[in-house]
Amino acid sequence: IMWFGGIRINNGDMEIGAITAFITYMMYIMMAVLMSSMVFVMWPRAEVSAKRIRKVINTKASVVSSKTPKEIENPRGEIRFENVEFRYPGASEPVIKEISFTAKPGQTTAIIGSTGCGKSTLLRLIPRLFDATGGDVYFDDISLRDLSLDDLNKWIGVIPQKSFLFSGTVRSNMLFGNPDATEEEMWEALRVAQAEDFLKEKMAENSESNEAVDNPLDLAVSQGGTNFSGGQRQRLAIARAIVRHPRVYQFDDSFSALDYQTDHNLRQALKEVTKNETVIIVAQRISTIRHAENILVMDEGKIVGQGTHEELLENCPTYQEIVDSQLSAEEALK
């Protein structure tokens, strides 16, 4: 167009405006052709994606509430596993098997073991994120399958391995744990979780910016809590569970991003809050679980040792290996 149009303009047979208009019309046509070709490329992908989404939406949940759920007016929070086994659909081997123990109110039950031994899977059976494929799990001597999911959600506070915060504010995240929580209850939970100081520091840092707020509870939280560090996210997630006032606390390696001093202070503060509740902790650090009343040592999906720190040091080789890799001989005996 430019070549032949230039010759015609040079000969006086065409004006510059005419060729400019012609080029513009050609660009419109070319864009329409490109868009139509992109539609032909994207349509098969969209069709396959729609089928997958439809499959997920139409999938019926395997975990459902009992049609005639049993009610517990004053739950103690005792959790009991009886010969529990779980295997994922299509798996040839179970992830966990022959699991039997009791987590009692007022006591801390700790679970430790190598990566992939089934610790997190075991915890997920308690709030019924999925059901055991063998044996049964009991809450106050009642099978979890006989309780409503709403009651379980109310009585169990879960702090997952990957602490996730929702976009909004610190206040909205705390209210997600307990919609009826007062500001005083929120601050108490944040103090226990060792989150009060860093929230006030963060508010002071933002005092001269566009994000300045009058109350630390109104500090903005980005999606996933990415504007907080890993340890700060863990502490806010712990505070969100505390403000819920559950009967059972589940900590799934929820102290891994904390330094030793903060870890110690948080656990000391938790003792008063959870003195009458059931506490179940999954951890990698011996220092986090050594004072638990009952420690479960897992290996390849089984419990290979159970007892106190001192008892396991004497009769559980797997626990001894973990202790030797983390603590000196003097520290292990303290």
N, C-alpha and C positions, 0 to 999 in steps of 0.2 A: 504493500500500500504506500509506504513512504517512498519507495524507489520510483514507482510509476507516477504517483501523485506529485512528486518533486519535479519530474520531467514536465508534466502538464502545467504545473504552476509556472515553471520557468518559460514555457511557451506561451503563457497567457491564456490557456484554455480552462483554467480552474483557479478559484480563489482559495486562499489559505484556510478561511473559515469552513469551507465545504469539506476539505480533507480532514480538518480537525473533528468535525461532526461525524464524518465517516468512520474515523478511528474510534471515536467514543462508542458509536453503535456496535462496531465489531467487538469491542471489549465487553459490552453488555452480553452479546451473544456467546462469546467465549466463556464468560463466567457462568452463564446458565448451563452451557454444555458441561463444564467442569463440575458444577454442583450436581447435575443429574448423574454423572459418572460416579461421584462420591456416594450418592444414594444407593447405587447398585452394589457398591463395595460394602457399605454399612448395613444394608438390609439383612443379609444372611447372619451377620453377627448379632444384630438386634433381635432377630427371630430366635436364635439359640439362647441368648441371654433371657429373653422373656419366658421361654420354656423352663429354664432353670429356676427363675424367680417364682413362677407359677407352681413348680414342684415343691419349693420350700414353703410357700404359703398354704398349699393344700396338704402338707404333711401333718398328720395328727400327732400330738404330743404323747410320748410314751409315759411321761410322769403326769398323772392326773390326781385330783383330790378324790377321796373316798366319797361315794354317794351318801353314805350314812356315817359321817366322821364322828369320832369320839371326842368329847370335850374334857379339858383339864382346867379346873378353876384356878388352882394355885400350883403351877408347875414347879417341881424341884429342879429340873434341868439335868437329871441323870441320863447319860447316854450309854447304851450297852450294845456291843457287837457280839453276835453269837455265830461263830463259824462262817463269817461273811466271805463271799467270793464275788468278784466282778470281772467280766470280760466284755470288751467292746464288740459290737455286732460284726460277725465274720472273722473274729480273731480266733486263732487255734489255741492260744494259751491265755489264761486269766491274768489280769494285771495284778490283782491281789487275791490271796486265797488263805483259808484257815485263820481268819482274823477274829480273835475273841479277846475282849477287854471291857472294862467298865470305867467311864469317866464320871467321877462323883462330884456333887456340889461342894464348894469350899476347897476343892483341890485343883492342882494344875497337872494335867496330863500332857506330857511332851512326846513328840515323835521325831526321831532322828534316823538318818540313813543316807546312803549314797544317792546321787542323782538318778532318777528313773526307777526307784524301788517301789513307788506307789503311794508315797505319803500324801500328795495333793489329791490323788484319786480317792483315797480313804476319807479325807475331809469332805469331799464333794458329795459323799453319800449321806451325810448328816442333814443338810438342808434340802435333800432330795433333788439335787441338780440332775442326778440319774439314780435309778434304783439298783440295788444289789441283785445280781443274777443267781446268787446262792446264799443261803443263810438269811439272817434278818437283822435289822438295826432297830433298837427300841429307844423311845423317849419316855422316861418315867414308866417303864414296863409296858408301854403300849407301842405296837409296831408303827413305824413311820407311815406305812401305807394306810393305817386306820385314822390318821390325823389329817386335818385340812391343811392345804398349803399355806393359807393365810395365817393360821396359827403358828406354823413352823417359821414363817418369815418374821412373825412378831417376836418369837421367843429366841431366835438364833441371830447373833450378830456376826457377820462374816467380814473379815479383813483379808482380801485375796492376795495372792502372791504378787500380782502386778496391780499396784494401787492406782485406781482410776478416779479422776475427778471430773465432774461435769462442768461444762461452760456455764458461767454465771458469776456468782460471788461465793465467798466463803460461807456466808449465811445460807444461801440457797442450797449449798451442798450439805450443810448441817441439817437443814430442814428435810432434805431427802431421807436422812436417817430417821428423823422423828418430826413429822409435820407439826406436832403440838409443842415442840421444845421452846422454852422461854430463853431469853438472852442470857439469863443467869446460868441456866443449865448448859448452854453452849460454851460459855466461858469456863465453866468448871470442867467440862470434857476436854477443852483445849489445854487447860492447865495440866491435867493428868497426862495428856498426850505430849507434853513438852512443846506445844505449838504456840503458846501465848507470846513468848519473847520474840520469835522471828516474825510473827505477824505485825507486832508493834514496830519492829525495826523496818519492815517492808513499808509500813504506812509512813514512817518518818522519811524514808528514801523518796517516796512518791509525793511528799508534801508540796514540792514546788513544781510538779509536773501537771499535765492535764488529767492524770489519773488520781489526783489527790482526793481523799475521802476523810470523813470525820470519825469513822469507826472502822477498826481493822476487820470487822465482820463483813464490811461492804467492799473489801478489796476484790478486784476482778480476778476471776479464774478462767484461764483460756481452756479450750477443749482438750481434755486429757490432763489438764493441770500442768501443761508444758512450761508455764511461767514460774513454776516452783521446782526446786531440786528434787531428786529422788527421795532423799530422807524427809524433806518437808511434805511431799505427797503422802508418804507412809504415815506420818504423824497426823495429818489431816484426815486420812482414811480411818485411822484408829479412833480419833475424836468423833468422827461421824458414827462409828459403831457404839462408842460409849454413851453418847447422848440418846441412843435408842433404848438403853436400860434392858438388854436382853437377859435371859436366864443362862444362855450358853454363849461363850465367846470363842471364836475360831480365828487363830492367828496363823495364816499360811505363809511362813517365812517373812513375816511383816516387819522384822527388825533388821533385815539384811543391809539396808542402806544407812543405818544409824551408826555413829561412832560409839565406842564402848561406853563412854561416860553417859551419853544421852540414852543409850540402851539400858544402862543400869538405873538411871533416874526414872525412866519411864516404867520399868518393871516394878520399882519400889512404889511408885504412885499407883500403879494398877492393883497392887495387893489390897489396898483399902477399898477400892471400888468393887473388886471382884471377890471379896472374902467369902461371900455366900453363894457365888455363882460357879458354874462349871467352866473351866478354862482349858482349851485344847490348843497346844502350840506346836507347829511344825517349824523346825529351825535347823540351821547348819552349824551354828556356834554352840559349843559346849557351855560357854559362859552364860548363854541365854536360858538353857534348860536344866542346868546342873542342880538347881534347888527345887525342881519339880517333885511332887510327891510320888508320881509314877511316870517312868520314862519307858517308851516303847522303842526298841531298836529294830528297824526293818531292813531286810536284805532280800532282793529278788521277789518282792511281793509278799513276803512272810514276816511274821514277828519272830525274831531270833533271840530276843532278850527282853525282859520286862522287870522293872524294879526301880529302886532309887539309884542315885549316882554311885554311892559307895558299893551297893550290892552288884551293880553291873561291872564295876571295876574289878571285882573279884571273880565273877563267873561268866562274863560275856566277852569273848575274844573280839567280836566285831566292834563293840563299844570301846574296848581297850585300844584298838587301832585308831579309831576316830580321836580319842583323847590324846594319844601319843602324837598324832599329826598336828594337834592344836595347842596343847598345854605341856609345860615342863612337868617333871615328876612332883615338884613342890606345889605347883599350882593345882594339879589334879587332886591332891589330898586336902587342899584347903576347904 
